[in-house]
Amino acid sequence: MWRARYVSAQQLAGFRHYKYSAVDTNPLSVYVMQPIWDKIIKIVPLWIAPNVLTFSGFVMILVNYFLISFYDWDYTASGTSPGLVPTWVWVFSAFTTFCAYTLDSIDGKHARRTQSSSPLGELFDHGLDSWATSIFLLSFFSVSSRDNGKTGVSVYTMYIYLSIVLFNFMCSHWEKYNTGVLFLPWGYDLSQVVLIAAYLLTGAVGVEVWHKPLLFGYYITDVLVILLIGSSLFLSFPQTLYNIHRAHLKKTLKNGSLYEGLLPLVSPLLLFVLLTVWVVLSPGNILAKQPRLFLWMVGVAFSNVIRTVYLPK
């Protein structure tokens, strides 16, 4: 009954003929991280299921998020009251982020190594990725802190940042939906390394480093924002359009019509339109009063909607 309710017969048939295909051209991944993963994967016992690695990494992300939330529920601990978050929490955040990054990078390798790759495994992996994408950012907001009148990031800016990151995730998988190939975004590996470095920096010198001008009056958060928006507008999105256009020229697109190709974008874009209307017109100013709960809800809702793109065709 559950199959009839959630997955159509056509989608079930797609699972039987589906084959995962991905391309990774990021120099950071290819020349730095991949050699590390290749060594780590050798110590993973063959009897461990790949999905266990996937789920373990996701659990570590959750543990880190809830730990930071315990000390900094409203995103003010690093701004108005520096020192409320113990130093060991930031070091632990760096550790869990590295472990989650590692496990997410080797689960596919382990699946191929044990000959247990499957469409359901990919669905499980990328489904958790769609949720973890928001959690990574929501944890990092505690480092930069909420706007306190002098420094920090406003809750509305947090919402915009989160929307940009989720938009990038959506585009990369929309690209795969149309081309049949997942072109791994360059921003993922870079963002993980930056997150780990940011946590270690905070643990080493304190959150005060985020509230002091870095260069020409700009703060570290300003630099990160420029990198985020710049990589989205001038790297990730143009690359997505280019790869889809190239598949169109080669006549290898998976969808025969423009309507079918654009269809997966409707639900997530509608979600963000409705959420933005809620933020702007909320009579109770929900985002300002409960930023952590609202942003968490945005990530969960996005993950629930975007997973429809992953069903193999």
C-alpha positions in Angstrom: 0.0 0.0 0.0 2.8 2.4 0.8 4.3 1.9 -2.7 1.0 2.7 -4.3 0.6 5.8 -2.1 4.0 7.3 -2.4 5.7 5.9 -5.5 4.0 5.3 -8.9 4.5 2.2 -11.0 6.5 4.3 -13.5 8.8 5.5 -10.8 9.3 2.0 -9.5 10.3 0.9 -13.0 12.8 3.7 -13.1 14.6 2.3 -10.1 15.3 -1.0 -12.0 17.0 0.8 -14.9 18.6 3.6 -13.1 22.4 4.1 -13.0 24.1 6.7 -11.0 26.4 9.1 -12.9 28.5 11.9 -11.4 31.3 14.2 -12.5 33.6 15.9 -10.1 36.0 18.5 -11.5 36.7 20.6 -8.4 40.5 20.8 -8.0 40.1 20.9 -4.2 38.2 17.6 -4.3 40.2 15.8 -7.0 43.7 16.7 -5.9 43.4 17.2 -2.1 40.4 15.5 -0.6 39.9 12.5 -2.8 43.4 11.0 -1.9 42.4 11.4 1.7 39.1 9.6 1.3 40.8 6.8 -0.7 43.0 6.1 2.3 40.2 6.4 4.9 37.9 4.1 3.0 40.5 1.3 3.3 40.0 1.1 7.0 36.2 0.8 6.9 35.2 -2.8 7.5 33.4 -4.4 4.5 30.5 -5.6 6.7 29.4 -2.1 7.4 26.5 -1.0 5.2 27.0 2.2 3.2 23.8 3.6 4.5 25.2 3.3 8.0 28.0 5.6 7.0 25.5 8.0 5.5 23.2 8.0 8.5 26.1 8.3 11.0 27.4 11.4 9.3 23.9 13.0 9.4 23.6 12.1 13.1 26.8 13.9 13.8 25.5 17.0 12.0 22.3 16.9 14.2 24.3 16.4 17.4 26.4 19.4 16.6 23.3 21.5 15.7 21.4 20.7 18.9 24.6 21.2 21.0 25.1 24.7 19.6 21.3 25.4 20.0 21.5 24.5 23.7 24.1 27.2 24.3 22.8 29.7 21.7 19.1 29.3 21.0 18.4 32.8 19.7 21.7 33.4 17.9 22.9 36.1 20.4 25.5 34.2 22.5 28.4 35.1 20.2 27.4 38.8 19.8 25.9 40.4 22.9 27.5 37.9 25.3 30.7 36.4 23.9 31.9 33.5 25.9 28.6 31.9 26.6 29.4 29.1 24.2 32.4 27.1 25.6 35.5 26.9 23.5 35.3 23.1 23.3 31.9 23.4 21.5 33.6 25.1 18.6 36.3 22.5 18.5 33.7 19.8 18.6 31.8 21.5 15.8 35.0 21.4 13.6 35.4 17.7 14.5 31.8 16.7 13.7 31.8 18.7 10.5 34.9 17.0 9.3 33.5 13.6 10.2 30.2 14.3 8.5 32.0 15.6 5.4 34.2 12.5 5.4 31.4 10.0 5.8 29.3 11.7 3.1 32.3 11.5 0.8 33.2 7.8 1.3 29.7 6.3 1.6 29.4 6.0 -2.2 32.9 4.7 -2.5 32.1 2.1 0.1 28.9 1.1 -1.7 30.8 0.5 -4.9 33.6 -1.3 -3.0 31.1 -3.7 -1.5 29.0 -3.9 -4.7 25.9 -2.7 -2.9 25.2 0.5 -4.8 21.4 1.1 -5.4 19.1 3.9 -6.4 17.5 3.7 -2.9 20.9 4.3 -1.4 21.4 7.4 -3.5 17.9 8.6 -2.7 18.7 8.1 1.0 22.1 9.8 0.7 20.9 12.8 -1.2 17.7 13.1 0.8 19.7 13.5 3.9 22.0 15.9 2.1 19.0 18.1 1.2 18.3 18.4 4.9 21.9 18.7 6.1 22.6 21.6 3.7 20.4 23.8 5.8 21.7 22.5 9.2 25.3 23.2 8.3 24.4 26.9 7.7 22.1 27.2 10.7 24.9 26.0 13.0 27.3 28.4 11.5 25.0 31.4 12.2 25.9 31.0 15.9 29.5 31.8 15.0 28.7 35.1 13.3 25.7 35.8 15.7 22.6 37.8 15.3 22.7 41.5 14.5 23.3 43.5 17.8 23.3 46.9 16.3 27.0 47.0 15.7 28.1 43.7 14.2 26.4 40.4 13.4 23.9 39.3 10.8 20.2 40.2 10.8 17.7 37.4 10.9 16.4 38.5 7.5 19.9 38.3 6.0 20.1 34.8 7.5 17.0 33.9 5.7 18.4 35.2 2.4 21.7 33.3 2.9 19.8 30.1 3.6 17.6 30.6 0.5 20.7 31.1 -1.7 22.4 27.9 -0.4 19.2 25.9 -0.8 18.8 27.4 -4.3 22.2 26.1 -5.3 21.4 22.7 -4.0 18.2 22.7 -6.0 19.9 23.8 -9.2 22.6 21.0 -9.0 19.9 18.3 -8.7 17.6 20.0 -11.2 20.6 19.8 -13.6 20.9 16.1 -12.9 17.2 15.6 -13.4 17.6 17.0 -17.0 21.0 15.7 -17.9 21.2 12.4 -16.0 24.6 13.4 -14.6 25.2 15.0 -11.2 27.9 17.6 -11.8 29.2 18.0 -8.3 29.2 21.7 -7.3 32.5 23.2 -6.5 31.0 25.1 -3.6 30.3 22.0 -1.6 34.0 21.0 -0.8 35.0 24.6 -0.4 32.1 25.3 2.0 33.0 22.3 4.2 36.6 23.3 4.4 35.6 26.9 5.3 33.2 25.7 8.0 35.9 23.6 9.6 38.4 26.4 9.4 35.9 28.9 10.9 35.1 26.6 13.8 38.8 26.0 14.5 39.5 29.8 14.3 36.7 30.6 16.7 37.9 27.9 19.1 41.4 29.2 19.0 40.9 33.0 19.3 37.3 33.4 20.3 34.1 34.7 18.7 35.5 38.3 18.9 37.4 37.7 15.7 34.1 37.8 13.8 33.3 41.3 15.3 36.5 43.1 14.3 37.1 44.6 10.9 39.3 42.4 8.7 40.3 44.8 5.9 39.1 48.2 4.7 36.3 48.1 7.3 34.9 44.8 6.1 34.3 41.9 8.5 35.0 38.2 7.9 31.3 37.6 7.5 31.2 40.2 4.7 33.9 38.4 2.8 32.1 35.1 3.2 28.9 36.7 1.9 30.6 38.0 -1.1 32.1 34.6 -1.8 28.6 32.9 -1.3 26.7 35.3 -3.6 29.6 35.5 -6.1 29.9 31.7 -6.4 26.2 31.3 -6.8 25.6 34.0 -9.4 28.8 33.6 -11.4 29.8 30.0 -11.0 27.1 27.5 -9.8 24.0 28.7 -11.6 25.8 29.6 -15.0 27.4 26.1 -14.8 24.0 24.5 -14.4 22.6 26.3 -17.4 25.7 25.5 -19.5 25.5 21.8 -18.7 21.8 21.6 -19.5 22.4 23.6 -22.8 25.2 21.3 -23.8 23.0 18.2 -23.2 20.4 19.8 -25.3 22.8 20.3 -28.2 24.0 16.7 -27.8 20.3 15.6 -27.7 21.0 13.7 -24.5 18.4 15.5 -22.3 16.3 13.2 -20.2 13.1 15.2 -20.8 11.5 15.8 -24.1 9.7 19.0 -23.4 10.4 22.3 -21.7 7.4 21.8 -19.5 8.7 18.5 -18.1 12.2 19.9 -17.7 11.0 22.9 -15.7 8.4 21.1 -13.7 10.6 20.1 -10.7 11.3 23.8 -10.1 7.7 24.7 -9.5 7.2 23.3 -6.0 10.5 24.5 -4.4 10.1 28.0 -5.9 6.5 28.2 -4.8 7.6 27.2 -1.3 10.1 30.0 -1.2 7.6 32.5 -2.5 5.1 31.5 0.2 7.8 31.5 2.9 9.0 35.0 1.9 5.4 36.3 1.9 5.1 34.9 5.4 8.3 36.5 6.6 7.3 39.9 5.2 3.7 40.0 6.2 3.8 38.0 9.4 1.7 40.0 12.0 3.7 38.5 14.8 7.1 39.0 13.1 7.8 35.3 13.4 11.3 35.3 12.0 12.5 38.0 14.4 10.9 36.3 17.4 11.8 32.7 16.6 14.6 32.7 14.0 16.0 29.3 14.9 12.6 27.5 14.7 11.6 29.3 11.5 14.8 28.7 9.7 14.8 25.0 10.8 11.3 24.7 9.4 12.5 26.2 6.1 15.2 23.6 5.8 12.8 20.7 6.7 10.1 21.9 4.3 12.7 22.4 1.5 14.1 18.8 2.0 10.6 17.4 1.9 9.7 19.1 -1.3 13.0 18.7 -3.2 13.2 14.9 -2.7 10.6 14.5 -5.4 13.4 15.4 -7.9 15.4 12.4 -6.8 13.0 9.7 -7.8 14.9 7.9 -10.7 13.2 8.0 -14.0 
